[in-house]
Amino acid sequence: PSSPYYIIGESGYGKPVLDRGLTHTDSLIQALKVGYLAFDATRTSATDVGFPLDIAVYHKDSYRMTQYRFMEEDFREISIWWNDWIRRGLVEIPTIWFDSLFSKLDTGNNESSFSK
């Protein structure tokens, strides 16, 4: 009731996911996946965005739409998976660009002295 509509591509949150994950040649399924992840990014970062998530699918040349309403529990497993996948991906990012930075610091230590 407080915010029944919200643009998933809000520039501060969901838009980067849409920009990086969606092309005009993607399937509807791929677009829905990316759209959900953009919504999830916005929902995670903005306190005024949340479930339910309403999705409408227009059937080409039919003048017909199918509407769906999803609740948080419908996407809980995907949200947890996505968060874990991002965290694992961060571990795997190549570190060569900041390895050289740390090597120039006169600490005699590695990144652990900067992690707090």
C-alpha positions in Angstrom: 0.0 0.0 0.0 2.8 2.5 0.8 4.6 2.1 -2.6 2.7 -0.2 -4.9 4.8 0.7 -8.0 8.5 1.2 -8.4 10.8 1.3 -11.4 13.3 -1.6 -11.1 15.9 0.4 -13.0 16.3 3.1 -10.4 19.7 4.6 -11.3 21.4 4.1 -8.0 20.5 0.4 -7.5 18.9 -1.8 -10.2 20.1 0.0 -13.3 23.7 -1.3 -13.3 22.3 -4.9 -13.2 20.0 -4.1 -16.1 22.9 -2.4 -18.1 25.3 -5.3 -17.6 22.9 -8.2 -17.7 20.3 -7.4 -20.4 20.5 -7.0 -24.2 17.7 -6.6 -26.7 18.3 -10.1 -28.0 17.7 -11.8 -24.7 14.8 -14.2 -24.2 11.9 -13.3 -22.0 13.2 -15.7 -19.4 16.6 -14.0 -19.3 14.9 -10.6 -19.1 12.8 -11.8 -16.2 15.9 -13.1 -14.4 17.7 -9.8 -14.9 14.7 -7.8 -14.0 14.3 -9.8 -10.7 18.0 -9.2 -9.9 17.6 -5.5 -10.5 14.5 -5.5 -8.3 16.5 -7.4 -5.6 19.4 -4.9 -5.8 16.9 -2.1 -5.3 15.0 -3.8 -2.6 18.2 -4.6 -0.7 19.5 -1.0 -0.8 16.3 1.1 -0.6 14.1 0.9 2.5 10.9 1.9 0.6 11.0 -0.9 -2.0 9.8 -4.4 -1.3 7.5 -7.2 -2.1 5.0 -8.1 -3.5 6.6 -8.1 -6.9 4.0 -7.9 -9.7 4.9 -9.1 -13.1 2.8 -8.8 -16.2 3.6 -10.7 -19.4 2.0 -9.5 -22.7 1.3 -12.2 -25.2 2.5 -10.8 -28.5 -0.3 -9.8 -31.0 -3.0 -11.1 -28.6 -4.1 -8.1 -26.6 -3.8 -10.4 -23.6 -1.7 -10.1 -20.5 -1.0 -12.6 -17.8 -0.3 -11.1 -14.4 1.6 -12.7 -11.5 2.1 -11.5 -7.9 5.1 -12.9 -6.1 5.9 -12.7 -2.4 9.2 -12.6 -0.7 9.1 -16.3 0.1 8.8 -17.1 -3.6 12.2 -15.6 -4.2 14.0 -16.3 -0.9 16.1 -19.1 -2.3 17.2 -17.1 -5.4 18.0 -14.1 -3.2 20.2 -16.2 -1.0 21.9 -17.8 -4.0 22.5 -14.5 -5.6 24.0 -12.9 -2.5 26.3 -16.0 -2.0 27.3 -15.9 -5.7 28.3 -12.2 -5.5 30.4 -12.9 -2.3 32.1 -15.9 -4.0 32.8 -13.8 -7.1 34.5 -11.1 -5.0 36.9 -13.7 -3.7 37.8 -14.7 -7.3 38.4 -11.2 -8.7 42.0 -11.0 -9.9 44.1 -8.9 -7.4 47.0 -7.9 -9.6 46.1 -4.3 -9.7 46.1 -3.9 -5.9 48.9 -6.4 -5.2 51.2 -3.8 -6.8 49.7 -1.1 -4.5 50.3 -3.2 -1.4 53.8 -4.0 -2.5 54.7 -0.3 -2.5 53.5 0.3 1.0 56.2 0.2 3.7 54.3 -2.1 6.1 56.1 -5.3 5.8 52.7 -7.0 5.8 50.0 -8.0 3.4 46.4 -6.9 3.0 45.5 -8.0 6.5 46.8 -4.8 8.0 44.3 -2.9 5.8 41.2 -5.1 6.4 40.0 -3.4 9.5 
